[in-house]
């Protein structure tokens, strides 16, 4: 358990709830905007076959955005679960307390800055991971 004060936890909990509501709304609206059931199960695997027609490109941009939003939504839900379990604020790799400033900037953070940058070096594939 991290050494966050009750007041800091309340701030972070509120930030997570707000972000969760924003993401859920954005995803709903973006799915509606695609006008396609093709992306109804985006939570599953996203096809990267690379043979889309030009006409599909706009939809694909939308799909990439929705995919990012879904990734963040999952991260936010994970953070709320850890908060309930009392594990919130601990780096999942090295176990140090993640500083409040970092959590406040990104409440769904699961790693300290050192572990996060290490991970990004290791898994750098041109796809941006949540901070
Ligand atoms: Zn760490």
Boltz pocket constraint, residues with backbone or C-beta under 6 A from the ligand:
constraints:
  - pocket:
      binder: B
      contacts: [[A, 91], [A, 92], [A, 93], [A, 94], [A, 95], [A, 96], [A, 111], [A, 112], [A, 113], [A, 114], [A, 115], [A, 116]]
      max_distance: 6.0
